Amino acid sequence: MTQAATAQGKPSDRPATQDMKHNLQLSPAYPESAIKNKEEGTVVLLMQIGTDGKPLSFKVDPTTKASPDLVKAASDAAMTWRFNPSMKDGKPVVGHARVPVMFTLDPQVPETPSAASSNT
């Protein structure tokens, strides 16, 4: 069995007034080519989250060590995710999330916790 999962990232340098959590997140499909080639890795996505909880944009963290197929799978799934927006003074604000997406061929992947977040 193969699985992809997201894991909690390291907190950003900027403080958050509310912990941004996923409220809808579908795990990316594990690419057949990556399964065939026994590729595993973690894709780290740096995401900007709108006041409505929808991703506005993202980029792949340059420290990511994963194959292009795994990067594409994580990237394709990222814009479908939904978050609880960051809050400041009781109002939603644009925030940032660092979301590691782990791809492992081991069926025993860790539980999917929340993303690290910060507001701007």
CYANA upper distance limits for C-alpha pairs under 8 A (distance plus 0.5 A):
  1 MET  CA    105 LEU  CA      7.20
  1 MET  CA    106 ASP  CA      7.52
  1 MET  CA    107 PRO  CA      5.92
  2 THR  CA     30 TYR  CA      7.48
  2 THR  CA     35 ILE  CA      8.23
  2 THR  CA    103 PHE  CA      8.48
  2 THR  CA    104 THR  CA      6.88
  2 THR  CA    105 LEU  CA      5.10
  2 THR  CA    106 ASP  CA      6.84
  2 THR  CA    107 PRO  CA      6.33
  3 GLN  CA     29 ALA  CA      8.40
  3 GLN  CA     30 TYR  CA      7.06
  3 GLN  CA    103 PHE  CA      6.70
  3 GLN  CA    104 THR  CA      6.40
  3 GLN  CA    105 LEU  CA      6.93
  3 GLN  CA    106 ASP  CA      7.95
  3 GLN  CA    107 PRO  CA      6.94
  3 GLN  CA    109 VAL  CA      7.75
  4 ALA  CA     27 SER  CA      6.39
  4 ALA  CA     28 PRO  CA      6.62
  4 ALA  CA     29 ALA  CA      7.48
  4 ALA  CA     30 TYR  CA      6.80
  4 ALA  CA    101 VAL  CA      7.31
  4 ALA  CA    102 MET  CA      6.03
  4 ALA  CA    103 PHE  CA      4.92
  4 ALA  CA    104 THR  CA      6.86
  5 ALA  CA     27 SER  CA      6.24
  5 ALA  CA     28 PRO  CA      8.11
  5 ALA  CA    101 VAL  CA      6.01
  5 ALA  CA    102 MET  CA      5.68
  5 ALA  CA    103 PHE  CA      7.07
  5 ALA  CA    109 VAL  CA      7.77
  5 ALA  CA    110 PRO  CA      8.28
  5 ALA  CA    111 GLU  CA      8.36
  5 ALA  CA    112 THR  CA      6.73
  6 THR  CA     27 SER  CA      7.85
  6 THR  CA     99 VAL  CA      7.15
  6 THR  CA    100 PRO  CA      6.02
  6 THR  CA    101 VAL  CA      4.68
  6 THR  CA    102 MET  CA      6.31
  6 THR  CA    112 THR  CA      6.00
  6 THR  CA    113 PRO  CA      7.73
  7 ALA  CA     99 VAL  CA      7.28
  7 ALA  CA    100 PRO  CA      5.95
  7 ALA  CA    101 VAL  CA      6.80
  7 ALA  CA    102 MET  CA      7.59
  7 ALA  CA    110 PRO  CA      8.24
  7 ALA  CA    111 GLU  CA      8.12
  7 ALA  CA    112 THR  CA      5.90
  7 ALA  CA    113 PRO  CA      6.06
  7 ALA  CA    114 SER  CA      7.37
  7 ALA  CA    115 ALA  CA      7.37
  8 GLN  CA     99 VAL  CA      7.21
  8 GLN  CA    100 PRO  CA      7.29
  8 GLN  CA    112 THR  CA      8.01
  8 GLN  CA    113 PRO  CA      5.93
  8 GLN  CA    114 SER  CA      5.84
  8 GLN  CA    115 ALA  CA      5.36
  8 GLN  CA    116 ALA  CA      6.52
  9 GLY  CA     98 ARG  CA      6.25
  9 GLY  CA     99 VAL  CA      6.27
  9 GLY  CA    100 PRO  CA      6.51
  9 GLY  CA    115 ALA  CA      6.32
  9 GLY  CA    116 ALA  CA      5.55
 10 LYS  CA     98 ARG  CA      7.84
 10 LYS  CA    116 ALA  CA      6.48
 11 PRO  CA     98 ARG  CA      8.32
 11 PRO  CA    116 ALA  CA      5.57
 11 PRO  CA    117 SER  CA      6.90
 11 PRO  CA    118 SER  CA      8.22
 12 SER  CA     98 ARG  CA      8.18
 12 SER  CA    116 ALA  CA      7.48
 12 SER  CA    117 SER  CA      7.02
 12 SER  CA    118 SER  CA      6.78
 14 ARG  CA    118 SER  CA      6.29
 14 ARG  CA    119 ASN  CA      7.68
 14 ARG  CA    120 THR  CA      8.22
 15 PRO  CA    118 SER  CA      6.19
 15 PRO  CA    119 ASN  CA      7.63
 16 ALA  CA     86 SER  CA      7.64
 16 ALA  CA    117 SER  CA      6.92
 16 ALA  CA    118 SER  CA      4.76
 16 ALA  CA    119 ASN  CA      5.98
 17 THR  CA     86 SER  CA      7.29
 17 THR  CA     87 MET  CA      6.41
 17 THR  CA     88 LYS  CA      6.42
 17 THR  CA    118 SER  CA      8.02
 17 THR  CA    119 ASN  CA      7.79
 18 GLN  CA     86 SER  CA      6.02
 18 GLN  CA     87 MET  CA      6.18
 18 GLN  CA     88 LYS  CA      8.27
 18 GLN  CA    118 SER  CA      8.46
 19 ASP  CA     86 SER  CA      7.40
 19 ASP  CA    116 ALA  CA      7.78
 19 ASP  CA    117 SER  CA      6.75
 19 ASP  CA    118 SER  CA      8.17
 20 MET  CA     83 PHE  CA      7.01
 20 MET  CA     84 ASN  CA      6.00
 20 MET  CA     85 PRO  CA      6.46
 20 MET  CA     86 SER  CA      6.15
 20 MET  CA     97 ALA  CA      8.01
 20 MET  CA    114 SER  CA      7.78
 20 MET  CA    115 ALA  CA      7.12
 20 MET  CA    116 ALA  CA      7.38
 20 MET  CA    117 SER  CA      5.93
 20 MET  CA    118 SER  CA      8.03
 21 LYS  CA     83 PHE  CA      6.02
 21 LYS  CA     84 ASN  CA      6.04
 21 LYS  CA     85 PRO  CA      8.47
 21 LYS  CA    114 SER  CA      5.33
 21 LYS  CA    115 ALA  CA      6.31
 21 LYS  CA    116 ALA  CA      8.41
 22 HIS  CA     81 TRP  CA      7.81
 22 HIS  CA     82 ARG  CA      6.41
 22 HIS  CA     83 PHE  CA      4.78
 22 HIS  CA     84 ASN  CA      6.82
 22 HIS  CA    114 SER  CA      6.50
 22 HIS  CA    115 ALA  CA      7.42
 23 ASN  CA     81 TRP  CA      8.41
 23 ASN  CA     82 ARG  CA      6.12
 23 ASN  CA     83 PHE  CA      5.59
 23 ASN  CA     84 ASN  CA      6.72
 24 LEU  CA     81 TRP  CA      6.08
 24 LEU  CA     82 ARG  CA      5.38
 24 LEU  CA     83 PHE  CA      7.23
 25 GLN  CA     80 THR  CA      7.81
 25 GLN  CA     81 TRP  CA      5.20
 25 GLN  CA     82 ARG  CA      6.87
 26 LEU  CA     77 ALA  CA      7.57
 26 LEU  CA     80 THR  CA      8.15
 26 LEU  CA     81 TRP  CA      7.30
 27 SER  CA     77 ALA  CA      7.63
 28 PRO  CA     73 ALA  CA      6.26
 28 PRO  CA     74 ALA  CA      6.15
 28 PRO  CA     76 ASP  CA      8.03
 28 PRO  CA     77 ALA  CA      5.83
 29 ALA  CA     73 ALA  CA      6.89
 30 TYR  CA     34 ALA  CA      7.61
 30 TYR  CA     35 ILE  CA      7.62
 30 TYR  CA     70 LEU  CA      7.86
 30 TYR  CA     73 ALA  CA      7.45
 30 TYR  CA    103 PHE  CA      7.71
 31 PRO  CA     35 ILE  CA      6.90
 31 PRO  CA     69 ASP  CA      7.10
 31 PRO  CA     70 LEU  CA      7.43
 31 PRO  CA     73 ALA  CA      7.32
 32 GLU  CA     36 LYS  CA      6.61
 33 SER  CA     37 ASN  CA      6.63
 33 SER  CA     69 ASP  CA      7.97
 34 ALA  CA     38 LYS  CA      6.32
 34 ALA  CA     39 GLU  CA      5.39
 34 ALA  CA     40 GLU  CA      8.03
 34 ALA  CA     67 SER  CA      8.48
 34 ALA  CA     69 ASP  CA      7.02
 34 ALA  CA     70 LEU  CA      7.59
 35 ILE  CA     39 GLU  CA      6.67
 35 ILE  CA    105 LEU  CA      7.89
 38 LYS  CA    105 LEU  CA      7.80
 39 GLU  CA     66 ALA  CA      8.47
 39 GLU  CA     67 SER  CA      7.66
 39 GLU  CA    104 THR  CA      8.39
 39 GLU  CA    105 LEU  CA      8.40
 40 GLU  CA     66 ALA  CA      7.46
 40 GLU  CA     67 SER  CA      8.47
 40 GLU  CA     70 LEU  CA      8.43
 40 GLU  CA    102 MET  CA      8.32
 40 GLU  CA    103 PHE  CA      5.73
 40 GLU  CA    104 THR  CA      5.58
 40 GLU  CA    105 LEU  CA      7.20
 41 GLY  CA     65 LYS  CA      6.82
 41 GLY  CA     66 ALA  CA      5.28
 41 GLY  CA     67 SER  CA      7.96
 41 GLY  CA     70 LEU  CA      8.03
 41 GLY  CA    102 MET  CA      6.50
 41 GLY  CA    103 PHE  CA      5.83
 41 GLY  CA    104 THR  CA      7.27
 42 THR  CA     64 THR  CA      7.06
 42 THR  CA     65 LYS  CA      6.93
 42 THR  CA     66 ALA  CA      6.44
 42 THR  CA    100 PRO  CA      6.73
 42 THR  CA    101 VAL  CA      5.91
 42 THR  CA    102 MET  CA      4.82
 42 THR  CA    103 PHE  CA      6.51
 43 VAL  CA     60 VAL  CA      7.69
 43 VAL  CA     61 ASP  CA      8.24
 43 VAL  CA     64 THR  CA      5.82
 43 VAL  CA     65 LYS  CA      7.33
 43 VAL  CA     66 ALA  CA      6.60
 43 VAL  CA     70 LEU  CA      7.62
 43 VAL  CA     71 VAL  CA      6.40
 43 VAL  CA     74 ALA  CA      7.34
 43 VAL  CA    100 PRO  CA      6.16
 43 VAL  CA    101 VAL  CA      5.58
 43 VAL  CA    102 MET  CA      6.96
 44 VAL  CA     60 VAL  CA      6.43
 44 VAL  CA     61 ASP  CA      5.88
 44 VAL  CA     63 THR  CA      8.15
 44 VAL  CA     64 THR  CA      6.17
 44 VAL  CA     98 ARG  CA      7.32
 44 VAL  CA     99 VAL  CA      6.14
 44 VAL  CA    100 PRO  CA      4.71
 44 VAL  CA    101 VAL  CA      6.62
 45 LEU  CA     58 PHE  CA      6.91
 45 LEU  CA     59 LYS  CA      6.31
 45 LEU  CA     60 VAL  CA      5.22
 45 LEU  CA     61 ASP  CA      6.25
 45 LEU  CA     75 SER  CA      8.32
 45 LEU  CA     97 ALA  CA      8.47
 45 LEU  CA     98 ARG  CA      6.25
 45 LEU  CA     99 VAL  CA      5.60
 45 LEU  CA    100 PRO  CA      6.67
 45 LEU  CA    101 VAL  CA      8.14
 46 LEU  CA     58 PHE  CA      5.87
 46 LEU  CA     59 LYS  CA      5.85
 46 LEU  CA     60 VAL  CA      6.62
 46 LEU  CA     61 ASP  CA      6.63
 46 LEU  CA     96 HIS  CA      7.65
 46 LEU  CA     97 ALA  CA      6.42
 46 LEU  CA     98 ARG  CA      5.17
 46 LEU  CA     99 VAL  CA      6.96
 47 MET  CA     55 PRO  CA      7.18
 47 MET  CA     56 LEU  CA      8.05
 47 MET  CA     57 SER  CA      6.37
 47 MET  CA     58 PHE  CA      4.64
 47 MET  CA     59 LYS  CA      7.11
 47 MET  CA     96 HIS  CA      6.00
 47 MET  CA     97 ALA  CA      5.55
 47 MET  CA     98 ARG  CA      6.72
 47 MET  CA     99 VAL  CA      7.95
 48 GLN  CA     55 PRO  CA      6.34
 48 GLN  CA     56 LEU  CA      5.96
 48 GLN  CA     57 SER  CA      5.81
 48 GLN  CA     58 PHE  CA      6.52
 48 GLN  CA     94 VAL  CA      7.58
 48 GLN  CA     95 GLY  CA      6.33
 48 GLN  CA     96 HIS  CA      5.02
 48 GLN  CA     97 ALA  CA      6.96
 49 ILE  CA     53 GLY  CA      6.33
 49 ILE  CA     54 LYS  CA      6.21
 49 ILE  CA     55 PRO  CA      4.91
 49 ILE  CA     56 LEU  CA      5.98
 49 ILE  CA     57 SER  CA      7.87
 49 ILE  CA     83 PHE  CA      7.92
 49 ILE  CA     85 PRO  CA      7.34
 49 ILE  CA     94 VAL  CA      6.14
 49 ILE  CA     95 GLY  CA      5.62
 49 ILE  CA     96 HIS  CA      6.23
 49 ILE  CA     97 ALA  CA      7.69
 50 GLY  CA     54 LYS  CA      5.95
 50 GLY  CA     55 PRO  CA      6.49
 50 GLY  CA     56 LEU  CA      6.31
 50 GLY  CA     85 PRO  CA      7.28
 50 GLY  CA     93 VAL  CA      7.47
 50 GLY  CA     94 VAL  CA      5.19
 50 GLY  CA     95 GLY  CA      7.16
 51 THR  CA     85 PRO  CA      6.02
 51 THR  CA     86 SER  CA      7.88
 51 THR  CA     92 PRO  CA      5.58
 51 THR  CA     93 VAL  CA      5.51
 51 THR  CA     94 VAL  CA      5.69
 51 THR  CA     95 GLY  CA      8.29
 52 ASP  CA     84 ASN  CA      8.30
 52 ASP  CA     85 PRO  CA      6.88
 52 ASP  CA     92 PRO  CA      8.10
 53 GLY  CA     82 ARG  CA      5.95
 53 GLY  CA     83 PHE  CA      5.00
 53 GLY  CA     84 ASN  CA      5.73
 53 GLY  CA     85 PRO  CA      5.20
 54 LYS  CA     79 MET  CA      8.11
 54 LYS  CA     80 THR  CA      8.47
 54 LYS  CA     81 TRP  CA      7.42
 54 LYS  CA     82 ARG  CA      5.63
 54 LYS  CA     83 PHE  CA      6.90
 55 PRO  CA     78 ALA  CA      8.16
 55 PRO  CA     79 MET  CA      6.26
 55 PRO  CA     80 THR  CA      8.34
 55 PRO  CA     81 TRP  CA      7.54
 55 PRO  CA     82 ARG  CA      7.45
 55 PRO  CA     83 PHE  CA      8.39
 56 LEU  CA     79 MET  CA      8.39
 57 SER  CA     79 MET  CA      8.21
 58 PHE  CA     78 ALA  CA      8.47
 60 VAL  CA     64 THR  CA      7.58
 60 VAL  CA     71 VAL  CA      8.28
 66 ALA  CA     70 LEU  CA      6.68
 66 ALA  CA     71 VAL  CA      7.04
 67 SER  CA     71 VAL  CA      6.85
 68 PRO  CA     72 LYS  CA      6.58
 69 ASP  CA     73 ALA  CA      6.77
 70 LEU  CA     74 ALA  CA      6.75
 70 LEU  CA    103 PHE  CA      7.90
 71 VAL  CA     75 SER  CA      6.53
 72 LYS  CA     76 ASP  CA      6.45
 73 ALA  CA     77 ALA  CA      6.92
 74 ALA  CA     78 ALA  CA      6.62
 74 ALA  CA    101 VAL  CA      7.18
 75 SER  CA     79 MET  CA      7.91
 77 ALA  CA     81 TRP  CA      7.55
 85 PRO  CA     92 PRO  CA      6.28
 85 PRO  CA     93 VAL  CA      7.18
 85 PRO  CA     94 VAL  CA      7.61
 85 PRO  CA     95 GLY  CA      7.39
 86 SER  CA     92 PRO  CA      6.12
 86 SER  CA     93 VAL  CA      6.04
 86 SER  CA     94 VAL  CA      7.13
 86 SER  CA     95 GLY  CA      6.09
 86 SER  CA    117 SER  CA      8.26
 86 SER  CA    118 SER  CA      7.49
 86 SER  CA    119 ASN  CA      6.31
 87 MET  CA     91 LYS  CA      5.72
 87 MET  CA     92 PRO  CA      4.91
 87 MET  CA     93 VAL  CA      6.13
 87 MET  CA    119 ASN  CA      8.07
 88 LYS  CA     92 PRO  CA      6.86
 88 LYS  CA     93 VAL  CA      6.97
 88 LYS  CA    119 ASN  CA      8.44
 93 VAL  CA    119 ASN  CA      7.15
 93 VAL  CA    120 THR  CA      7.96
 94 VAL  CA    119 ASN  CA      6.56
 94 VAL  CA    120 THR  CA      6.79
 95 GLY  CA    117 SER  CA      7.34
 95 GLY  CA    118 SER  CA      5.90
 95 GLY  CA    119 ASN  CA      4.36
 95 GLY  CA    120 THR  CA      6.09
 96 HIS  CA    117 SER  CA      5.90
 96 HIS  CA    118 SER  CA      5.68
 96 HIS  CA    119 ASN  CA      6.45
 96 HIS  CA    120 THR  CA      7.83
 97 ALA  CA    115 ALA  CA      6.55
 97 ALA  CA    116 ALA  CA      5.91
 97 ALA  CA    117 SER  CA      4.73
 97 ALA  CA    118 SER  CA      7.01
 98 ARG  CA    115 ALA  CA      6.70
 98 ARG  CA    116 ALA  CA      6.01
 98 ARG  CA    117 SER  CA      7.00
 99 VAL  CA    115 ALA  CA      5.84
 99 VAL  CA    116 ALA  CA      7.37
100 PRO  CA    115 ALA  CA      8.45
104 THR  CA    109 VAL  CA      7.65
